[in-house]
Amino acid sequence: MSDWRAAMTDIAPGADRPLARPNVFEIDLAAVASCTRAIRDLIGPRVHFTATLKANAYGYGVLPVARTVLRASADALALANLEDAVALREAGIREPILVYAGVLPDTACAAALRDHDLTATLHSEESRRAHAALAGPPLKVAVKVDIGPERIGVPASTAAGFIQRVAGDPRFRLEAVNAHPNLPADADPEALAWQYRRFLHVRDAVARLGVNVPRWVLASSRVLRLTGTAMALNAVDPGDALFSPLHSADDTAPSPFHRLSSRLIQVRTVERDAYLADANFAMRPGMRVGIFPLGYSDGMRALHAGCVLVNGRRVPLAGPPALEYTRVDLTQAPGAMVGDEVVVVGAQGGERISPAEAVRHQGAARVADLAMQVGPGVVRRYLPDAAQAPD
């Protein structure tokens, strides 16, 4: 319990966002560093390690995470957003950065890639011709080969000739060839082996053509989890394994999703006694309801475990989250008052709602996806790892 005036003035949502709502997402960079080092321990010191930070580093924030993984043994970064890559360069990061397919090449794109020493992805004849037509010094490139997903990439059947043309073009400097296998949750292991053989066939065909490719990359997080280093070749590019242990489904395993919290902004007693059957939760006259300002515009629909913590006790949601607010039934927390903390994910008192519990309640596939649901209006706070102070 707390005095509401003190609560409303003393809790600073963020040093750089003093006027934000009292919604805070705490991110544990030590967990990111631990997962990164575990990957390095698995692959050894000689395998090139590209940390894949798609979707704003899976929702955890691309700049703090980039600094963390590089300090924890990653050799390079891969992003899907050219703007993010430029921002990392402007923040002082000098390690290699690969930009995945996602922009239509034009003069501004070409200038950004070259000016900031970034590696572009060539994934089709159209992308090759477009980048080749843009004047400038040799452009660092990687070739994406489609070995199964039928999504982005040069078809495996024509990839060797494509790679030969790229390697022989003085306008390009070939850095790597990569592929991403199709791996649904219930995939037949032989399907992965088939895709791996297709990739090896491309590699062998390229070698017969006399083309040297510095790195061949197939081992994503899922491949590492399923096969260890059996398909690592000379480079890996894990993404979600940077945020969840390679071989642990334990609720107590370290997670960068440390805590998501808010504050009660209203506590009220239900007065309505008519049309109760039409209410969108089990309403009863006299029940105490608390409201906190985290709604489905902030991702709340996909973030909760059906309950939250108030005063160290689990209290259930009272109906689905609204656009900006969520109600809770305070029957189990009778002393709750305005200003009290609400924990959606994390620990409070002797209770804890783990990220894995929230994911199970939502019927989602991976804890690694949870942070991507946290809206941009929620303040991020970073808990530094032992080797890194927040910048």
Helices and strands as residue ranges (DSSP letters): H 4-10, E 24-28, H 29-43, E 48-52, H 54-58, H 62-71, E 76-79, H 82-90, E 97-99, H 107-115, E 120-122, H 125-133, E 139-146, E 154-155, G 156-158, H 159-167, E 172-179, H 189-208, E 215-219, H 221-227, E 235-236, G 240-242, E 257-263, E 266-269, G 276-278, E 288-292, G 296-298, G 300-302, E 307-310, E 313-316, E 326-329, E 341-348, E 351-353, H 355-362, G 367-373, E 379-383
